[in-house]
Amino acid sequence: MLDINNLKNKKVLVMGLGLHGGGVSVVKWLVKQGAQVTATDLKIKKDLLPSLAKLKAFKVKYVLGRHNLEDFRKADLIVQNPGVPANSQYLIAAKKAGVPIENEATLFFRRCPAPILAVTGTKGKSSLVSLLFHVLKSKFKDTVMAGNIRDVLMLDVLPKIKKNTKVILELSSFQLEGLAGLKRSPHIAFFTNIMRDHLNRYGTMPVYINAKLNMIKFQNSNDFAVLNADNAYTRRFAKETKAKVFWFSLNKKVSPGAYREKNWLIFTDGHKKEKVLPLDKLDVLADYQREQFLAGLIAGKLFGLSNGIIFEGLKSYKGLHDRLEFIKEINGIKYYNDTAATMPEAAISALKALGNSKRKNIVLLAGGANKNLVFQGFCRHIVRYCKAVILFKGQASLIIAKQLGKKIKHEVVKSMEEAVGRAVKLSQKGDIVLLSPGAASFGLFKHEFDRGEQFKKCVKQQK
């Protein structure tokens, strides 16, 4: 049996190099472990040039534009990119040949010497990880965070971790699939929410939810699960874990946990109730951000932080890029980048946070590729808050355009430059130009962050 802790001279196949950085990080880490690494990707060389450039100094064999079945059967270990589905014919062939399969998250869990605090959910994972890091770092200077946040990748931070380091991790459903084989869940698990998403991969909500439940399924009575009491799915998750459960809610009193009461964020350990901080002292736009502050309050309490330190941490938090990110004001028009809103519910939150239903002050940049999601609610909110919609070419945009009909002005564009140019012409002083797509980015863009970067570049070119 392969010893994961000793990979020297082992033939390791990395399936999916990708462009987000995770594949590059895995390859670098494996080479440093002394492994003989082959990276294989269905993308051709020219599409992977940014990733390949970062690996120029590393000895790696590449199989690009295709996968070779024999590479999978003859490997000592396969590291699966989270974007690759478990039912891949190549992974199935590897399993039949007895080849172990890991992913970035399982490698991290195996090697991490400290207890792990992890965050999952459909939306808000990266923002909450960033917030928790900001709050905890004020007391614990060696705190590290990692996950799907750009430039903060799991295996990159692994060498910094000691047994007393506070570790904050973001875990997607794709990454959590691997934890089932390990029968491992994090010591402290946060669920932001569960919504319809990734059904192009999972097919049905029960299958998607089952992947997410690996987050708490293997916890014990010494662990903690922090759940959103306002979400219909996560409300039911308490029975899925042996951990002690804390709740957070904007709409009702919960115990133990944190909730909003009038203008205050309240914490209770189940016995004692504390008014911790007033909401009007916090710079937040959307309810999902207020939910994250409640979760941040619970984290601070679990780690023994004083109310004063928690308050200062939450108050000084500036938010994460690509999430309701204010870019610039030009000629009285404000521009916001919310490219991470890759599903309708996330984009609805942005419209509610920034919109004025009386004067319809938003020119919205939306749409793109479809993930088998439902857009009716998104369209209702578009009609309520927007004066015009510019849609990126894609299947989701066709659905949105059909549902909007003649209720609101909308048009389809083929580039970000064209989208921003049209938005400028359609907006006037007092308006907001908002990139909040509610759909996936593939097709016109490399990924959602590329979409956001192109938006910011085009905005900053305006005069």
Order of alpha helices (4+ residues) and beta strands (2+ residues): beta-alpha-beta-alpha-beta-alpha-beta-alpha-beta-alpha-beta-alpha-beta-alpha-beta-alpha-alpha-beta-alpha-alpha-alpha-beta-beta-beta-beta-beta-alpha-alpha-beta-beta-alpha-beta-alpha-beta-alpha-beta-alpha-beta-alpha
